[in-house]
Each structure stands twice: as C-alpha cells, then as structure tokens.
Amino acid sequence: MVEIEIRRSPGHPKQDRDRQEPVAIPLEAKLQPTQARGLDTYEMVLATAGGMLVDMGFEQLTTNAICQRAGLTPPALYRYFPNKYAILKVLGDRLMARQDDLVLAWIDAGGLDGDTIEARLAKSIILQREIIAMTRAFPGGSAIGRALRAIPMLQKVRFQSRDMVAERFFEAARARYPNTSPARLGVAMRMMVELSYAATEMVVEEPDRDAEALNAEVCLLFALYFESFF
C-alpha cells in the first residue's frame, strides 16, 4: 500500500483546519480466485485492461471503462481489485516475471559461456530477440512498460525485477571473471540489465526501429565491454 500526501498552501486558517490526511492507495489485489468463474472474471479484467492501455494509456483508463468493455459490473471487478493501480501492478508483475524467466533460463543454460566473442555475442542476440517477441505478444506489453516507468508508486515492480536479474547475472559472472572485483562486476551486471531492457523497450514501443540492428549493437557493446574483465 502506498500513501500519497495531499498538501495545501500553509498560512490560511481554514486550509489548516481542512488539511487532509495522507490518502492510502492499495496496490494489491483483494482476492485471488479459487473457482473457475472467479478466475474467468479475474483474467477478463486483466486482459481487458491490458488491451485498453494500448488504446488509451493509463491516465485515461478507468475501472468503469474496463467493466463496460469487459461486460462486467463494477462490483465484479471490485471483488478482486481495489483500483486501476492494483490491476496494473498485477499486469506489471506478470510481464516482469515472463521477461525474467527467459533471462534466468538463458543464464542457467550457459548463456554467458562461449569460447569466442562471436559465440557469446550470438547467444546474447538470441536472448534479446526472445524477450522482444514475448513482450510484443504480451497483452498491453508496451503500454504496461511505459506505465511502470511513469507511475512512481509502481516503479518498485521494475526495480525489484531488475535487481533480482542483475544478482543472478552477478553470481554467474563471478565464476567466469574471477579476476574482476565484485564491486565492479556488480555495477556492470546491473548496468547491463538496465540497458538491455531499455533497448527492448525502445524496440517494442517504437515499432519503426530496426530491431535486429539495435539488438546487434547493444549486445556487441556488452560483449566488447566484458572482454575487459578477463
């Protein structure tokens, strides 16, 4: 739950009397459905909201509009979600988890390994392609990413995901680059994760970009950079 403080200009007695307390905005879903009907409603809300984010953006999105498009009553939505922020948080959690799963599977499969810089570069390009394809296919993927960056109370969703992935990269990289200080390696892994996802967001949110060219450049950047760790 996040608190937003509503401030008024000081110095006016009536304003001082009417000063409001911080407003708490819940960010968690109220209820996880256990029966098929409830699960259908829950998923309908999420899928509808994801599609509407692309059409109208987060600021214009409302729970009433979601209900109208999904053919639901407001009580049906509010049984599971207290507000649109909670809906976006679930969508953001799911998108980040799908992206993270691809990256972690790649690490576990030896994605950092390779006898030559060309071999390591090729593996990195494949991973970038997979992440971009998945994000494009995720309902509202590009709009969810924009909203998570723009809404301060939801930025933690991104930060937690990026920190976790960077830590896994760090663990895998320490064995490969034993002569590099842990401090430098930690910074490098977090920077790589952030820039890699930024490149993904650029391609997904700007479809006119040459995805292959951008992937090749960002992966080459890190392949060359990591050569300095040996």
One Martini backbone bead per residue (centre of mass of N, CA, C, O) as a GRO file, in nm:
protein
  230
    1MET     BB    1   0.097   0.035   0.022
    2VAL     BB    2   0.032   0.377  -0.073
    3GLU     BB    3   0.116   0.708   0.014
    4ILE     BB    4  -0.059   1.019  -0.046
    5GLU     BB    5   0.013   1.350  -0.008
    6ILE     BB    6  -0.197   1.621   0.071
    7ARG     BB    7  -0.141   1.956  -0.009
    8ARG     BB    8  -0.138   2.282   0.135
    9SER     BB    9  -0.126   2.599   0.173
   10PRO     BB   10   0.006   2.787   0.399
   11GLY     BB   11  -0.164   3.028   0.636
   12HIS     BB   12  -0.460   2.918   0.632
   13PRO     BB   13  -0.692   2.838   0.856
   14LYS     BB   14  -0.888   2.669   0.685
   15GLN     BB   15  -0.673   2.493   0.559
   16ASP     BB   16  -0.570   2.378   0.825
   17ARG     BB   17  -0.840   2.240   0.903
   18ASP     BB   18  -0.863   2.085   0.601
   19ARG     BB   19  -0.638   1.910   0.622
   20GLN     BB   20  -0.531   1.624   0.483
   21GLU     BB   21  -0.475   1.311   0.490
   22PRO     BB   22  -0.325   1.059   0.387
   23VAL     BB   23  -0.359   0.862   0.097
   24ALA     BB   24  -0.442   0.529   0.051
   25ILE     BB   25  -0.310   0.305  -0.202
   26PRO     BB   26  -0.387   0.012  -0.309
   27LEU     BB   27  -0.180  -0.260  -0.480
   28GLU     BB   28  -0.350  -0.507  -0.407
   29ALA     BB   29  -0.518  -0.766  -0.440
   30LYS     BB   30  -0.792  -0.884  -0.270
   31LEU     BB   31  -0.838  -1.156  -0.453
   32GLN     BB   32  -0.795  -1.502  -0.508
   33PRO     BB   33  -0.910  -1.713  -0.717
   34THR     BB   34  -1.058  -2.065  -0.704
   35GLN     BB   35  -1.270  -2.047  -0.918
   36ALA     BB   36  -1.361  -2.044  -1.242
   37ARG     BB   37  -1.534  -1.788  -1.247
   38GLY     BB   38  -1.339  -1.603  -1.099
   39LEU     BB   39  -1.100  -1.645  -1.293
   40ASP     BB   40  -1.237  -1.530  -1.542
   41THR     BB   41  -1.276  -1.247  -1.431
   42TYR     BB   42  -0.985  -1.181  -1.361
   43GLU     BB   43  -0.873  -1.223  -1.654
   44MET     BB   44  -1.059  -1.023  -1.797
   45VAL     BB   45  -0.957  -0.770  -1.662
   46LEU     BB   46  -0.661  -0.791  -1.752
   47ALA     BB   47  -0.701  -0.814  -2.061
   48THR     BB   48  -0.861  -0.554  -2.096
   49ALA     BB   49  -0.659  -0.356  -1.973
   50GLY     BB   50  -0.425  -0.417  -2.163
   51GLY     BB   51  -0.570  -0.324  -2.424
   52MET     BB   52  -0.648  -0.031  -2.324
   53LEU     BB   53  -0.367   0.084  -2.282
   54VAL     BB   54  -0.305   0.105  -2.584
   55ASP     BB   55  -0.547   0.297  -2.663
   56MET     BB   56  -0.535   0.523  -2.389
   57GLY     BB   57  -0.390   0.480  -2.144
   58PHE     BB   58  -0.367   0.526  -1.804
   59GLU     BB   59  -0.510   0.800  -1.747
   60GLN     BB   60  -0.787   0.709  -1.906
   61LEU     BB   61  -0.817   0.479  -1.730
   62THR     BB   62  -1.096   0.286  -1.602
   63THR     BB   63  -1.300   0.079  -1.431
   64ASN     BB   64  -1.558   0.138  -1.592
   65ALA     BB   65  -1.436   0.086  -1.873
   66ILE     BB   66  -1.362  -0.204  -1.822
   67CYS     BB   67  -1.645  -0.307  -1.762
   68GLN     BB   68  -1.778  -0.227  -2.027
   69ARG     BB   69  -1.593  -0.398  -2.217
   70ALA     BB   70  -1.623  -0.678  -2.043
   71GLY     BB   71  -1.918  -0.709  -1.915
   72LEU     BB   72  -1.913  -0.579  -1.623
   73THR     BB   73  -1.949  -0.522  -1.300
   74PRO     BB   74  -1.811  -0.340  -1.058
   75PRO     BB   75  -1.829  -0.555  -0.828
   76ALA     BB   76  -1.668  -0.771  -0.982
   77LEU     BB   77  -1.403  -0.613  -0.982
   78TYR     BB   78  -1.390  -0.526  -0.668
   79ARG     BB   79  -1.348  -0.811  -0.559
   80TYR     BB   80  -1.027  -0.798  -0.668
   81PHE     BB   81  -1.005  -0.474  -0.724
   82PRO     BB   82  -0.956  -0.147  -0.594
   83ASN     BB   83  -0.795  -0.056  -0.863
   84LYS     BB   84  -0.596   0.029  -1.135
   85TYR     BB   85  -0.322  -0.013  -0.994
   86ALA     BB   86  -0.359  -0.312  -0.922
   87ILE     BB   87  -0.387  -0.409  -1.209
   88LEU     BB   88  -0.110  -0.311  -1.309
   89LYS     BB   89   0.061  -0.470  -1.111
   90VAL     BB   90  -0.011  -0.749  -1.215
   91LEU     BB   91   0.084  -0.700  -1.503
   92GLY     BB   92   0.375  -0.624  -1.426
   93ASP     BB   93   0.451  -0.883  -1.281
   94ARG     BB   94   0.407  -1.068  -1.525
   95LEU     BB   95   0.598  -0.938  -1.726
   96MET     BB   96   0.855  -0.956  -1.557
   97ALA     BB   97   0.846  -1.265  -1.518
   98ARG     BB   98   0.868  -1.344  -1.815
   99GLN     BB   99   1.136  -1.208  -1.866
  100ASP     BB  100   1.299  -1.340  -1.637
  101ASP     BB  101   1.268  -1.636  -1.724
  102LEU     BB  102   1.434  -1.610  -1.980
  103VAL     BB  103   1.698  -1.517  -1.851
  104LEU     BB  104   1.743  -1.747  -1.643
  105ALA     BB  105   1.746  -1.977  -1.849
  106TRP     BB  106   1.992  -1.868  -2.003
  107ILE     BB  107   2.192  -1.880  -1.775
  108ASP     BB  108   2.153  -2.188  -1.703
  109ALA     BB  109   2.241  -2.261  -2.018
  110GLY     BB  110   2.507  -2.074  -2.075
  111GLY     BB  111   2.498  -1.774  -2.194
  112LEU     BB  112   2.799  -1.674  -2.100
  113ASP     BB  113   2.915  -1.873  -2.277
  114GLY     BB  114   3.223  -1.897  -2.474
  115ASP     BB  115   3.511  -1.906  -2.678
  116THR     BB  116   3.392  -1.652  -2.824
  117ILE     BB  117   3.269  -1.347  -2.900
  118GLU     BB  118   3.074  -1.451  -3.119
  119ALA     BB  119   2.926  -1.661  -2.947
  120ARG     BB  120   2.825  -1.467  -2.725
  121LEU     BB  121   2.675  -1.273  -2.910
  122ALA     BB  122   2.469  -1.470  -3.030
  123LYS     BB  123   2.328  -1.536  -2.760
  124SER     BB  124   2.235  -1.247  -2.692
  125ILE     BB  125   2.057  -1.199  -2.940
  126ILE     BB  126   1.856  -1.424  -2.885
  127LEU     BB  127   1.749  -1.311  -2.619
  128GLN     BB  128   1.644  -1.043  -2.724
  129ARG     BB  129   1.438  -1.162  -2.918
  130GLU     BB  130   1.267  -1.312  -2.706
  131ILE     BB  131   1.184  -1.069  -2.535
  132ILE     BB  132   1.048  -0.907  -2.758
  133ALA     BB  133   0.839  -1.116  -2.846
  134MET     BB  134   0.700  -1.145  -2.572
  135THR     BB  135   0.624  -0.844  -2.526
  136ARG     BB  136   0.450  -0.816  -2.781
  137ALA     BB  137   0.247  -1.058  -2.694
  138PHE     BB  138   0.174  -0.908  -2.456
  139PRO     BB  139  -0.088  -0.766  -2.315
  140GLY     BB  140   0.017  -0.442  -2.319
  141GLY     BB  141   0.331  -0.434  -2.293
  142SER     BB  142   0.419  -0.144  -2.375
  143ALA     BB  143   0.222   0.010  -2.179
  144ILE     BB  144   0.318  -0.114  -1.917
  145GLY     BB  145   0.607  -0.011  -1.927
  146ARG     BB  146   0.538   0.289  -1.925
  147ALA     BB  147   0.379   0.293  -1.659
  148LEU     BB  148   0.607   0.188  -1.470
  149ARG     BB  149   0.786   0.444  -1.525
  150ALA     BB  150   0.566   0.684  -1.461
  151ILE     BB  151   0.473   0.545  -1.185
  152PRO     BB  152   0.603   0.568  -0.883
  153MET     BB  153   0.441   0.338  -0.717
  154LEU     BB  154   0.543   0.115  -0.961
  155GLN     BB  155   0.862   0.103  -0.985
  156LYS     BB  156   0.930  -0.139  -0.799
  157VAL     BB  157   0.872  -0.363  -0.999
  158ARG     BB  158   1.124  -0.308  -1.172
  159PHE     BB  159   1.351  -0.303  -0.960
  160GLN     BB  160   1.320  -0.591  -0.853
  161SER     BB  161   1.371  -0.733  -1.117
  162ARG     BB  162   1.651  -0.612  -1.189
  163ASP     BB  163   1.800  -0.696  -0.930
  164MET     BB  164   1.762  -1.001  -0.954
  165VAL     BB  165   1.898  -1.040  -1.231
  166ALA     BB  166   2.171  -0.913  -1.157
  167GLU     BB  167   2.240  -1.121  -0.938
  168ARG     BB  168   2.249  -1.367  -1.128
  169PHE     BB  169   2.469  -1.258  -1.309
  170PHE     BB  170   2.680  -1.226  -1.091
  171GLU     BB  171   2.703  -1.523  -1.008
  172ALA     BB  172   2.790  -1.621  -1.296
  173ALA     BB  173   3.036  -1.414  -1.343
  174ARG     BB  174   3.241  -1.484  -1.116
  175ALA     BB  175   3.347  -1.747  -1.249
  176ARG     BB  176   3.438  -1.610  -1.523
  177TYR     BB  177   3.553  -1.336  -1.348
  178PRO     BB  178   3.786  -1.362  -1.102
  179ASN     BB  179   3.961  -1.078  -1.154
  180THR     BB  180   3.708  -0.927  -1.077
  181SER     BB  181   3.561  -0.718  -0.892
  182PRO     BB  182   3.267  -0.725  -0.729
  183ALA     BB  183   3.196  -0.428  -0.757
  184ARG     BB  184   3.223  -0.404  -1.064
  185LEU     BB  185   3.038  -0.641  -1.142
  186GLY     BB  186   2.780  -0.534  -1.016
  187VAL     BB  187   2.758  -0.279  -1.187
  188ALA     BB  188   2.765  -0.415  -1.466
  189MET     BB  189   2.510  -0.592  -1.437
  190ARG     BB  190   2.306  -0.366  -1.384
  191MET     BB  191   2.364  -0.209  -1.643
  192MET     BB  192   2.299  -0.431  -1.845
  193VAL     BB  193   2.006  -0.475  -1.767
  194GLU     BB  194   1.901  -0.189  -1.816
  195LEU     BB  195   1.992  -0.158  -2.117
  196SER     BB  196   1.851  -0.407  -2.232
  197TYR     BB  197   1.560  -0.316  -2.155
  198ALA     BB  198   1.572  -0.047  -2.305
  199ALA     BB  199   1.600  -0.173  -2.584
  200THR     BB  200   1.336  -0.326  -2.574
  201GLU     BB  201   1.151  -0.080  -2.535
  202MET     BB  202   1.229   0.065  -2.795
  203VAL     BB  203   1.127  -0.153  -2.993
  204VAL     BB  204   0.832  -0.189  -2.885
  205GLU     BB  205   0.752   0.134  -2.882
  206GLU     BB  206   0.922   0.148  -3.174
  207PRO     BB  207   0.842  -0.015  -3.462
  208ASP     BB  208   1.047   0.142  -3.669
  209ARG     BB  209   1.265  -0.003  -3.565
  210ASP     BB  210   1.568  -0.178  -3.593
  211ALA     BB  211   1.594  -0.455  -3.419
  212GLU     BB  212   1.849  -0.599  -3.519
  213ALA     BB  213   2.044  -0.360  -3.498
  214LEU     BB  214   2.002  -0.299  -3.197
  215ASN     BB  215   2.076  -0.573  -3.084
  216ALA     BB  216   2.363  -0.588  -3.197
  217GLU     BB  217   2.473  -0.335  -3.051
  218VAL     BB  218   2.414  -0.399  -2.751
  219CYS     BB  219   2.563  -0.674  -2.750
  220LEU     BB  220   2.840  -0.568  -2.844
  221LEU     BB  221   2.894  -0.378  -2.616
  222PHE     BB  222   2.912  -0.607  -2.394
  223ALA     BB  223   3.115  -0.798  -2.524
  224LEU     BB  224   3.347  -0.591  -2.519
  225TYR     BB  225   3.338  -0.513  -2.222
  226PHE     BB  226   3.392  -0.809  -2.104
  227GLU     BB  227   3.687  -0.834  -2.206
  228SER     BB  228   3.801  -0.655  -1.957
  229PHE     BB  229   3.767  -0.898  -1.734
  230PHE     BB  230   4.015  -1.098  -1.807
   0.00000   0.00000   0.00000
